Amino acid sequence: MHRAYQPVVATSNKYLQQKWDKNDYQRHRAKVQKATAVVDTRGPPIPAHLQVKLKKLQLQEERLALITRDNQILSSKLADITRSNGRVENWNDYTSKSLNAEKRHRELVQIAQANQGILHRIVHCESEYSRSRLRQDWEKVERVQRDIACYPRELNTQQKYKKQVRSREVKGQRSKE
């Protein structure tokens, strides 16, 4: 639609009609702002007994009274301590004794004796393994391994020594020839 002002009623001057309409609208808005509500939208009034809460006040006063009483007791104790010479009056002259100390001691002695017996049996027990039999078994295993092997295993130091002696002997024989 066109942006120029279009009056609702027929007029001879559009500009004057626009100014009058604008003033009417402003007066209308001012009246709307000043108008009071006809319908009451407020909530219902809160009763006095719910606003004051006497029970809560009573509990708070009792709590404060208890705190002040405890503070007075503590302050009087502190005053007594500062007035005194610093003596300690709460010495306990008794020693704490257990009612089942003897039974626990007997159980400990019994356990110690049992442990000593186990230690004695372990120390004096003979071994089930025979060193000579183990050595014979190992030699048998080595022999079987040598027989099965495709290639000779590394030479022992004794075999190396024997080879060196033989090679010297062979060299010595060659030199004699």
C-alpha angles and dihedrals in degrees: 000000000000116000097222117106112269113197118219095224127043113270139173095223120038095192095053091045090052091052092048092048091050092051090049090051092049091051089049092052092049091052091049090052092051095045118111123222117261094199118066106230097173120115122252116281115268112241117245094241090060094048098050100040098199095187091058091050091049092051091048092051091049090050092050090047090052091049093049091048091052090047091052091050091049093047091050090051091049090049090052090050093050092047093049125081093245097265119163111230101176102077114151111215096188129090119222113249128190118224094215099040093115093051092049090048091051091049091051091050091049092050091048091052091049090050091050090052092051091048091050092051092048094048096046096043116115120231119255092212122089115208094205092050091048090050092050091050091050093050090050090052091050091050092051090048091052091049093049098043118104094205127038115259123234114300118255118236090255091053091048090051091049091050091052092050092048092048090052090049091050091049090048091052092050092050090052091052 
